[in-house]
C-alpha cells in the first residue's frame, strides 16, 4: 500500500476524530453527512460509564489502550469504570438500579450473558453516522459479532482477539537432535513429530505434544456443543468422533498419555519444562515471566480439509447500550480504541489487533523485550474460524467436553460411549436449567 493511500486512510479513519474543530465541536472518525461534513458531537463534559471485567486486562492496559488515548483526543470525555468482577455490578443488579453502563465489553464465547438483557442495541446507525470504515477491520472478526450473538445486525465492534499458535521448547528438540516444528504442519504432521520427542531420559518423562482442550481443536472445524435453536446437544456424531480419535492418537503415543489441559499444560511447558509442544492461544504476554525458557512459535496445526485455519474467533467486543444517553460520545471512545495509533500499540504489546494496518506484522511484539528474535509470523498465518452461535448452556457443555476425553485416554471408555454419555449429560443440564 502506497504512502499516499496510507495517509488518506489515516485521515479518513481517525485523524479527524482525534481533534476538535475551530468551534469546539468534536468531529467523527470520517467525514459523513451532507457535503461530507463531519457529524457534530457536543463537547460539553460528559462521563461515559464503561462496564467490563477488569481482571481480563493486564496491569496498565486499560489506561494504555482506552483511558489515556480517549483523554488525549477528547478531553471532555471522562471514563468511569464499572468492574463486572464485583458482585454488585452483575447485569441484573445494574439494570434494576438504573445504573446501566454506556459501554459494555464482552467476549464472543460468552456473549450470551449480554444478549437478552435489553442492553443490546444495533451499532450500525452510528457506524453510518460517523462513516466508520468497517472494511479496515478483520472481516472474520466483524462477522463473528453477528454469528456469535445470533443477530442480523452488529450489536458491537471487536477490538482485539486471540490467535492460535504452536509453542515449542527448543532445548527439548536440541536435546534429542530433532528438527524444530515448521509452519504449515497438519495435525498428523504434529503427531508424527511429537513421537520423536516423547522420551524418557534419565528418569524424566518428556511429552511431545499437548493439543489442549478438545473444544479448542474442534472449533477450527466449527464443531459446536449445543444447537442454540433446538437447545439440544450436538456432540454425539461423526464430527466429534473425528476429534476424539485424533486426540486419542496423540495421547496414545507412549509417554504422552498424561494429558494436561489449558493452564495445566501451560505450566508443564513453562515451569516443569517437560513438554516439547503446546498448541494454544496467545500466551506471548505471559511468557515474559519465564525469560530463561528457550522457546519459539510455529503455526497452529491445521486440518487437511481446512488449511491455515486456527481455533474459532475468541474476541473482545465493545457494545453501546440501548439505554445510553451519550451514544455519540461512546462511539468516539470505540473509534479511538480502533484507531491506527491504539491498534498499533495493541499489536506492539503482543495483543492481536483487529484493524488491518500496513506493517503491523513487522511491529507485532516490538514493545516486548522478551519477544525480540522470536518467530512471531505464525500469529498471522492462520485465519480464525468464524465464531459459532453461542447459547447459555455452552459453559457447562464446553467444560464437560473438555474433560470427556479423560476416560478415553485412560482406557475406561471407548469414544462412542464417551460421546453418548456427553450428549446425555449436556441435555440433562439443559433441561434442568430450563426449569429454573
C-alpha positions as CSV (number, residue, x, y, z in Angstrom):
1,X,0.0,0.0,0.0
2,X,1.5,3.4,-1.1
3,X,2.2,6.2,1.3
4,X,-0.4,8.4,-0.2
5,X,-3.0,5.8,0.2
6,X,-2.0,5.2,3.8
7,X,-2.1,8.9,4.5
8,X,-5.6,9.1,3.0
9,X,-6.8,6.2,5.0
10,X,-5.4,7.5,8.2
11,X,-7.0,10.9,7.6
12,X,-10.4,9.4,6.8
13,X,-10.5,6.8,9.6
14,X,-9.2,8.5,12.7
15,X,-7.1,11.7,12.3
16,X,-10.2,13.9,12.1
17,X,-11.7,12.1,15.1
18,X,-8.7,12.9,17.2
19,X,-9.2,16.7,17.1
20,X,-11.8,19.4,17.7
21,X,-12.9,21.9,15.1
22,X,-12.5,25.6,15.5
23,X,-15.9,25.9,17.1
24,X,-15.1,23.4,19.7
25,X,-17.2,20.6,18.2
26,X,-15.7,17.1,18.2
27,X,-15.5,15.5,14.8
28,X,-16.1,11.9,13.8
29,X,-13.9,9.2,12.6
30,X,-14.6,10.1,9.0
31,X,-16.4,12.8,7.1
32,X,-20.1,12.0,7.0
33,X,-23.4,13.6,6.3
34,X,-24.4,16.3,3.9
35,X,-21.5,17.8,1.9
36,X,-19.2,15.4,3.7
37,X,-19.5,17.5,6.9
38,X,-18.4,15.5,9.9
39,X,-21.0,14.8,12.5
40,X,-21.0,17.4,15.3
41,X,-20.9,16.0,18.8
42,X,-21.2,18.1,21.8
43,X,-18.0,18.9,23.6
44,X,-19.8,19.5,26.9
45,X,-18.1,17.5,29.7
46,X,-19.5,14.0,29.9
47,X,-18.9,10.8,31.9
48,X,-19.0,7.6,30.0
49,X,-19.7,4.6,32.2
50,X,-17.6,1.6,30.9
51,X,-18.6,-1.8,32.1
52,X,-16.0,-4.6,31.8
53,X,-14.2,-7.3,33.8
54,X,-11.0,-5.6,34.7
55,X,-9.4,-8.9,35.5
56,X,-9.3,-9.7,31.8
57,X,-6.7,-6.9,31.3
58,X,-3.1,-6.9,32.4
59,X,-1.6,-4.1,34.6
60,X,-2.0,-0.7,33.0
61,X,-3.7,-2.0,29.8
62,X,-7.0,-0.1,30.4
63,X,-5.1,3.1,30.8
64,X,-2.8,2.5,27.8
65,X,-5.4,1.4,25.3
66,X,-8.6,3.2,26.5
67,X,-8.4,5.8,29.2
68,X,-5.3,7.8,28.1
69,X,-6.0,7.8,24.3
70,X,-9.5,9.0,24.9
71,X,-8.5,11.7,27.3
72,X,-5.8,12.9,24.8
73,X,-8.3,13.1,21.9
74,X,-11.4,14.1,23.8
75,X,-10.5,16.0,27.0
76,X,-14.2,16.5,27.7
77,X,-14.9,12.7,28.0
78,X,-14.3,11.1,31.3
79,X,-14.5,7.3,31.7
80,X,-15.9,5.7,34.8
81,X,-15.2,2.0,35.2
82,X,-17.9,-0.4,36.3
83,X,-16.0,-3.6,37.1
84,X,-18.1,-6.7,36.4
85,X,-15.9,-8.8,38.6
86,X,-17.6,-7.2,41.6
87,X,-20.9,-9.0,42.5
88,X,-22.8,-5.7,42.9
89,X,-22.1,-5.0,39.2
90,X,-23.9,-8.0,37.8
91,X,-26.0,-7.1,34.8
92,X,-29.4,-7.7,36.5
93,X,-28.4,-5.6,39.5
94,X,-27.2,-2.7,37.4
95,X,-30.4,-2.7,35.3
96,X,-32.6,-2.9,38.5
97,X,-30.6,0.1,40.0
98,X,-30.9,2.1,36.8
99,X,-27.1,2.2,36.5
100,X,-26.7,0.8,33.1
101,X,-23.2,1.5,31.5
102,X,-22.9,3.4,28.3
103,X,-20.3,0.9,27.1
104,X,-20.0,-2.8,27.8
105,X,-17.1,-5.1,26.9
106,X,-18.0,-8.8,26.3
107,X,-16.2,-11.7,24.7
108,X,-17.7,-13.7,21.8
109,X,-17.7,-17.1,23.7
110,X,-19.8,-15.7,26.5
111,X,-21.8,-13.0,24.6
112,X,-25.0,-14.9,25.6
113,X,-24.7,-13.2,29.0
114,X,-25.3,-9.8,27.4
115,X,-27.8,-10.7,24.6
116,X,-31.3,-10.7,26.0
117,X,-30.6,-8.3,28.9
118,X,-32.3,-5.5,27.0
119,X,-28.9,-3.6,26.9
120,X,-28.0,-4.8,23.4
121,X,-28.6,-2.4,20.5
122,X,-27.5,-2.1,16.9
123,X,-24.4,-0.1,16.4
124,X,-24.9,0.2,12.7
125,X,-26.7,3.6,12.8
126,X,-23.6,5.0,14.5
127,X,-21.3,3.3,12.0
128,X,-23.2,5.0,9.2
129,X,-23.4,8.4,11.0
130,X,-19.7,8.5,11.6
131,X,-18.9,6.9,8.2
132,X,-16.8,4.4,10.0
133,X,-15.0,2.1,7.5
134,X,-15.7,-1.4,8.6
135,X,-13.6,-2.8,5.7
136,X,-10.5,-1.9,7.7
137,X,-11.4,-4.4,10.4
138,X,-10.7,-8.1,10.1
139,X,-13.8,-9.3,8.3
140,X,-14.0,-12.6,10.2
141,X,-13.8,-10.7,13.5
142,X,-16.7,-8.4,12.4
143,X,-18.8,-11.2,11.1
144,X,-18.3,-13.2,14.3
145,X,-20.0,-10.5,16.3
146,X,-23.2,-11.4,14.3
147,X,-22.7,-15.1,14.3
148,X,-21.9,-15.5,18.0
149,X,-24.8,-13.2,19.1
150,X,-27.2,-14.7,16.5
151,X,-28.2,-11.1,15.5
152,X,-28.8,-9.9,11.9
153,X,-27.2,-6.5,12.8
154,X,-24.0,-5.7,14.5
155,X,-24.5,-5.0,18.2
156,X,-20.9,-4.1,18.8
157,X,-17.4,-3.9,17.3
158,X,-14.4,-6.1,18.2
159,X,-11.1,-4.6,19.2
160,X,-8.8,-7.5,20.0
161,X,-8.8,-11.3,19.6
162,X,-6.8,-14.4,20.3
163,X,-4.6,-16.1,17.7
164,X,-3.7,-19.8,17.6
165,X,-0.1,-21.0,17.8
166,X,2.2,-23.9,18.4
167,X,4.7,-23.1,21.1
168,X,7.8,-25.3,21.4
169,X,10.7,-25.8,23.7
170,X,13.9,-25.6,21.6
171,X,16.0,-27.2,24.3
172,X,14.0,-30.4,24.2
173,X,14.3,-30.6,20.4
174,X,18.0,-29.9,20.6
175,X,18.4,-32.5,23.4
176,X,17.1,-35.2,21.2
177,X,18.5,-33.9,17.9
178,X,15.1,-33.4,16.3
179,X,14.3,-30.6,13.9
180,X,12.0,-27.8,15.1
181,X,8.3,-27.7,14.2
182,X,7.6,-25.9,10.8
183,X,4.8,-23.6,9.8
184,X,2.1,-25.3,7.7
185,X,2.0,-28.6,9.6
186,X,-1.2,-30.6,9.8
187,X,-2.3,-32.3,13.0
188,X,-0.9,-35.6,11.6
189,X,2.5,-33.9,11.0
190,X,2.5,-32.6,14.5
191,X,1.6,-36.0,15.9
192,X,4.5,-37.7,14.0
193,X,6.9,-35.0,15.2
194,X,5.6,-35.5,18.8
195,X,6.6,-39.2,18.6
196,X,10.3,-38.2,18.1
197,X,10.4,-36.0,21.2
198,X,8.3,-38.1,23.6
199,X,11.0,-39.8,25.5
200,X,12.1,-40.8,29.0
201,X,15.6,-39.5,29.6
202,X,17.4,-40.0,32.9
203,X,14.1,-40.8,34.6
204,X,12.4,-37.6,33.3
205,X,9.4,-38.2,31.0
206,X,9.2,-35.7,28.2
207,X,5.9,-35.3,26.4
208,X,5.9,-34.4,22.7
209,X,2.6,-32.6,22.3
210,X,-0.3,-31.2,24.3
211,X,-3.1,-30.4,21.8
212,X,-5.2,-28.8,24.6
213,X,-8.9,-29.0,25.1
214,X,-11.0,-30.9,22.6
215,X,-13.3,-27.9,22.3
216,X,-10.5,-25.7,21.1
217,X,-9.3,-28.2,18.5
218,X,-12.9,-28.9,17.3
219,X,-13.6,-25.1,16.9
220,X,-11.2,-25.0,14.0
221,X,-13.7,-27.2,12.1
222,X,-16.7,-25.2,13.5
223,X,-18.0,-28.1,15.6
224,X,-20.4,-26.9,18.3
225,X,-21.6,-28.4,21.6
226,X,-25.2,-27.1,21.7
227,X,-27.6,-26.1,19.0
228,X,-29.0,-22.7,20.3
229,X,-32.2,-23.1,18.3
230,X,-33.2,-26.6,19.2
231,X,-31.4,-26.4,22.6
232,X,-30.0,-29.9,22.2
233,X,-26.5,-31.3,22.4
234,X,-24.6,-31.7,19.1
235,X,-21.7,-33.9,20.3
236,X,-22.7,-37.5,19.6
237,X,-21.8,-37.6,15.9
238,X,-19.1,-38.4,13.4
239,X,-17.7,-34.8,13.7
240,X,-16.8,-35.1,17.4
241,X,-15.8,-38.8,16.9
242,X,-13.1,-37.5,14.5
243,X,-11.8,-35.0,17.1
244,X,-11.7,-37.6,19.8
245,X,-9.9,-40.1,17.5
246,X,-7.3,-37.5,16.7
247,X,-6.7,-36.6,20.3
248,X,-6.6,-40.3,21.3
249,X,-3.9,-40.9,18.6
250,X,-1.8,-38.1,20.1
251,X,-2.3,-39.2,23.7
252,X,-1.7,-42.8,22.8
253,X,2.0,-42.0,22.0
254,X,3.8,-44.0,24.7
255,X,4.8,-41.5,27.4
256,X,2.4,-38.8,26.1
257,X,-0.7,-40.2,27.8
258,X,-0.9,-37.9,30.9
259,X,-2.9,-35.1,29.4
260,X,-2.5,-31.5,30.8
261,X,-5.2,-29.1,29.6
262,X,-5.3,-25.3,29.5
263,X,-3.4,-23.7,32.3
264,X,-2.1,-27.1,33.5
265,X,-0.5,-27.6,30.1
266,X,1.0,-24.1,30.1
267,X,2.6,-24.8,33.5
268,X,4.1,-28.0,32.2
269,X,5.5,-26.1,29.3
270,X,6.9,-23.1,31.2
271,X,7.6,-24.4,34.7
272,X,8.2,-28.1,34.6
273,X,9.6,-27.8,31.1
274,X,8.9,-31.4,30.1
275,X,6.5,-30.5,27.3
276,X,8.0,-30.1,23.8
277,X,5.0,-28.6,22.0
278,X,1.9,-26.8,23.3
279,X,-1.0,-25.9,20.9
280,X,-2.7,-22.9,22.5
281,X,-4.0,-19.3,22.3
282,X,-2.0,-16.1,22.7
283,X,0.4,-16.6,25.6
284,X,3.0,-14.1,24.4
285,X,2.5,-11.5,27.1
286,X,2.7,-14.2,29.8
287,X,6.0,-15.6,28.6
288,X,7.8,-12.6,29.8
289,X,7.6,-14.2,33.3
290,X,10.0,-17.0,32.1
291,X,12.8,-15.2,30.4
292,X,15.2,-18.2,30.6
293,X,12.8,-20.5,28.7
294,X,14.2,-21.3,25.3
295,X,11.0,-21.3,23.3
296,X,9.7,-20.2,19.9
297,X,6.5,-20.2,17.9
298,X,5.2,-22.2,14.9
299,X,1.9,-22.0,13.0
300,X,-1.0,-23.8,14.6
301,X,-1.6,-27.3,13.2
302,X,-4.4,-27.4,10.7
303,X,-6.8,-30.0,9.4
304,X,-6.2,-31.0,5.8
305,X,-9.8,-30.0,4.8
306,X,-9.3,-26.6,6.3
307,X,-5.7,-25.4,5.8
308,X,-4.4,-22.3,7.5
309,X,-7.3,-22.2,9.9
310,X,-6.9,-21.9,13.7
311,X,-9.4,-22.0,16.5
312,X,-12.6,-20.1,16.2
313,X,-12.6,-16.4,16.9
314,X,-12.3,-15.5,20.6
315,X,-12.6,-11.7,20.6
316,X,-13.4,-8.9,22.9
317,X,-16.4,-6.8,21.8
318,X,-17.4,-3.2,22.6
319,X,-21.1,-2.5,22.8
320,X,-23.0,0.7,23.2
321,X,-26.1,0.1,25.3
322,X,-29.6,0.9,24.3
323,X,-30.1,2.9,27.5
324,X,-27.1,5.2,27.0
325,X,-27.8,8.9,26.7
326,X,-24.4,9.5,25.2
327,X,-24.2,7.2,22.2
328,X,-22.2,9.6,20.1
329,X,-19.6,10.1,22.7
330,X,-19.5,6.4,23.4
331,X,-18.8,5.8,19.7
332,X,-15.9,8.2,19.8
333,X,-14.5,6.1,22.6
334,X,-14.8,3.0,20.4
335,X,-13.4,4.7,17.3
336,X,-10.4,5.8,19.4
337,X,-9.7,2.2,20.5
338,X,-9.9,1.2,16.9
339,X,-7.7,4.0,15.6
340,X,-4.4,3.2,13.9
341,X,-2.4,4.6,16.8
342,X,-4.1,2.5,19.5
343,X,-4.3,-0.7,17.5
344,X,-0.7,-0.4,16.6
345,X,0.1,-0.1,20.3
346,X,-2.0,-3.1,21.0
347,X,0.0,-5.1,18.4
348,X,3.4,-3.8,19.7
349,X,2.4,-5.2,23.1
350,X,1.6,-8.6,21.6
351,X,-2.2,-8.4,21.8
352,X,-3.7,-9.3,18.4
353,X,-5.4,-6.3,16.8
354,X,-8.5,-6.4,14.6
355,X,-7.5,-3.4,12.5
356,X,-5.7,-4.1,9.2
357,X,-2.7,-1.7,9.3
358,X,0.3,-1.8,6.9
359,X,3.5,-3.1,8.6
360,X,1.6,-4.4,11.6
361,X,3.2,-7.8,11.3
362,X,6.6,-6.2,11.5
363,X,5.6,-4.1,14.5
364,X,3.9,-7.0,16.4
365,X,5.5,-7.6,19.8
366,X,8.1,-4.8,19.3
367,X,7.5,-3.3,22.8
368,X,8.2,-6.6,24.5
369,X,11.9,-7.3,25.0
370,X,11.3,-11.0,25.7
371,X,9.9,-11.4,22.2
372,X,12.8,-9.9,20.2
373,X,14.3,-12.5,17.9
374,X,11.2,-14.8,18.2
375,X,9.4,-16.1,15.1
376,X,6.1,-14.3,15.5
377,X,4.8,-14.5,11.9
378,X,2.8,-17.6,12.8
379,X,0.3,-15.4,14.6
380,X,-0.8,-14.1,11.2
381,X,-0.6,-17.2,9.2
382,X,-3.8,-18.9,10.3
383,X,-7.2,-17.3,10.0
384,X,-9.5,-18.0,12.9
385,X,-12.6,-19.9,12.1
386,X,-15.8,-17.8,12.3
387,X,-17.3,-17.8,15.8
388,X,-20.3,-20.1,16.2
389,X,-23.7,-19.1,17.6
390,X,-23.5,-19.5,21.4
391,X,-26.1,-20.4,23.9
392,X,-26.4,-20.0,27.7
393,X,-25.8,-23.8,28.0
394,X,-22.3,-23.6,26.4
395,X,-20.5,-23.1,29.7
396,X,-21.4,-26.5,31.1
397,X,-21.1,-28.2,27.7
398,X,-17.7,-26.8,27.0
399,X,-16.4,-27.8,30.4
400,X,-17.9,-31.3,30.1
401,X,-16.5,-31.9,26.6
402,X,-13.1,-30.7,27.6
403,X,-12.9,-33.4,30.3
404,X,-14.7,-36.1,28.4
405,X,-11.5,-37.2,26.7
406,X,-10.1,-38.3,30.0
407,X,-11.8,-41.7,30.4
408,X,-11.0,-42.4,26.8
409,X,-7.3,-41.7,27.3
410,X,-7.3,-43.8,30.4
411,X,-9.0,-46.7,28.6
412,X,-12.0,-46.6,30.8
413,X,-14.5,-45.8,28.0
414,X,-14.5,-46.1,24.2
415,X,-15.1,-43.0,22.2
416,X,-18.7,-43.9,21.2
417,X,-19.6,-44.4,24.9
418,X,-18.0,-41.2,25.9
419,X,-19.8,-39.1,23.3
420,X,-23.2,-40.8,24.0
421,X,-22.8,-40.1,27.7
422,X,-21.7,-36.5,27.0
423,X,-24.9,-35.9,24.9
424,X,-27.0,-37.3,27.8
425,X,-25.3,-35.1,30.4
426,X,-25.4,-31.9,28.4
427,X,-29.1,-32.5,27.5
428,X,-29.8,-33.2,31.2
429,X,-28.1,-29.9,32.2
430,X,-30.2,-28.0,29.6
431,X,-33.5,-29.4,30.8
432,X,-32.5,-28.7,34.4
433,X,-31.7,-25.1,33.6
434,X,-34.9,-24.7,31.6
435,X,-36.9,-25.4,34.7
436,X,-35.2,-22.8,36.8
